[in-house]
């Protein structure tokens, strides 16, 4: 082979290596993959997360979900986020406030929904007043169902025997007649209703703008990877917009993720207002109510736990 041909081959190989190196740079350096550990509640409150996972939107923006932990209650999730490798979570607001009040450094960066809680009873009970002196189950202090129950008991001046139970156990206890009523989150409310139980009151009638779940990150993760946090907010906003524009398809995805009938997911999700907007006044009200009912010792400013800068950058 002539020297000229060898030089040509060498130049071609050099150009090829250069092109591959450039491609590697733009793919892996400019769009670096960020590994994240994630937690969600096992219900349709986390619909935005379920949609984004199904559509692979996290991967599309360079977020690699290395672990996905699911929890039956926000209280369990909030406890878990204080340990292990969970950086990001979709959880109900109450347990997140409790964790923060106990010294866990967290930041709420996006809303996920409003409402999604109700008081459900055996069919023979026709009104909330009928539950006076009866046995009512709900998750532990600080959970939104617990808060709703406290507000209902105060408004209707009823006294009851309150038993601490996670939603899936409370649903089974209600259906088997072991308890008289239960304060439940969706989708469990709808499952109870479809089994013949009576929905006595929903959060909409007690607190018309009650915050539901939020997207929360550890402060350490936020400081280490602010670009990743912004991407999380972008994906969450995209997923919430998708839910509101493609509700039926979203319900199909959630039904598969939760292993429940499509009709149950569709009805249940209608009782949630899927929104990314954070109302600091409502968060502050939540904090104050948790103090009032004894879930946390003292109030703090909602602005201490909320960081809206990423949301403002994403939605303007």
C-alpha positions, 0 to 999 in steps of 0.5 A: 500500500502506498504512503499516500493511501496510508496518509489518506486512511490515517486522516479518515480515521482521525476525522472519524475519531474526532467526530465520535469524540464530538458526539460523545461530548454533546451527548454525555457532557452537555446533556449529562445524565443525573441519577436520582432516587425517587419516592411516590405514594401508591395512589393517583395523587402521584399521577404526574409521576406515573405519567412521566415514568410511563412516557419516559420523560425523565429519561428524555431530559437526562434524569435517570431514575435509579430507584423508585420506592412506593409507599401506602401513605405520605407519613411512611414516605416522609419517614423514608426520605430522611434516610436512604438515597431518596432525593425526590418525592411526590407526597401529600403536603401534611407529612412533608410539613411534619418532616420539615418541622422535625428538622429534615431539610426539604424544599417544595418546588412544585404542586401536584394536585389539590384535594383527593380526601374524603370521609367514607362510611358504611351505607347505613350512615346517611350523615356525618352526625350519624358517626357520633360515638362511632369508630373511624379509621384514618392514617396517623397524625399530620396526614391529610386524612387525619387533618380532614377528620379533625376539621369535620369533627370540629365543624359537626361537633362529633366525637368518635373513636379514632383508630390509626390505620393505613388506607388499604387496611382501613378500606378492608376494615370498612368493607368487612364491617370492623369499623364504621367509617374511614377518612381515606385518600383517593383512589381508596375513596372511589374503591370504597364507593364502588363497593357500596360505601357512602361518601359523607363528605369530601375535602372540597366542602370542608376546605375548598382549596385544600392542598394535596400533594407536592413535588419535594426535594432534599435541600442537599440535592437542590444545592448539588443539582439545581439544573436537575431540580429544574428538569424535575419541575419541567417534567412535572408541569408537562405531566400535569398539563398532559393529565388535564388535556388527555384525561382518559389516557392518563387514567388508563396509565394510572389504572395500570400502575395501580392495578385497579379498574380503568373506570375506578381510576377515571372516576377517582381522578375527577375528584382531584384538581391536578395543578402545579401552582403553589399558593403560599397562603394555603400552605401557611394555613396547612401549617397553622392547622397542624399546630392547632390540632397538635401534629407539630409544636410550633408554626413557621413561615411557608416561605421557609419550606417552599422554593418557587424559583424553578416553577417561575422559570418553567411557567413564567 
